[in-house]
Amino acid sequence: MRTLIALILALFAIPAAAQERAPLVLAAASLQESMNAAADDWARAGHKRPTISFAASSALARQAIAGAPADLFVSADEEWMDALAAKNLLAKGTRANLVGNRLVVVEPAGGRTRLTVRTLGATLARGPVAMADPAAVPAGKYGQAALEKLGAWQAVAPKVVRAENVRAALALVERGAAPFGIVYSTDAAASQKVRVAGVFPASSHPPIVYPVARLAASQNPAAEGFRRFLLSARGRAIFARFGFTRP
């Protein structure tokens, strides 16, 4: 009995961070700086720092559908979150819109281009234009929708250099492999090697929304705490610091 009591007391003496297991988060590539900052802030509060896997939302969603172990999913669009919901892979009542974003055209930092709605299509049609794959990746889908709305997609499409995610598209412009790229405004802000040459009107594409949800297969209690932290005023302030908007 004394041994049992000692073990119980020892267990309660272990700090909460040592007892909990770090949540595994699948997060859209464009969230790298902001999500890492949020994870650091969560860890400073005495929790285990979440492990974060960044990639295109399409790739992450397919991993979750295939049964890859994870606790939270943060998509750069609603369609890929809908795909998981359709397969009953989301924990009920945990889906919420986290942040929003803007879509921009970037060029290497030394450029001086000033694109307007009138000149954007004709300029990009000269190509090449780096984009996340419009067939699947949210940033690419938003970009295609915007160019279609502006009547420029047919002219630009043959000049598109398709990248696996939005950060890969950004890297092509950073290296000078493409004179222009279509990325989120937060991606442009994260790089000193590019500048914003133009901004797509918000009305030219569907609203850019990043939903977050806990996966139904998650058995980690800390995952729900981190999800709620991301949606809290403190969490949203972190994302706002990196240029994300309210959803």
Disulfide bonds with the S-S distance in Angstrom:
none
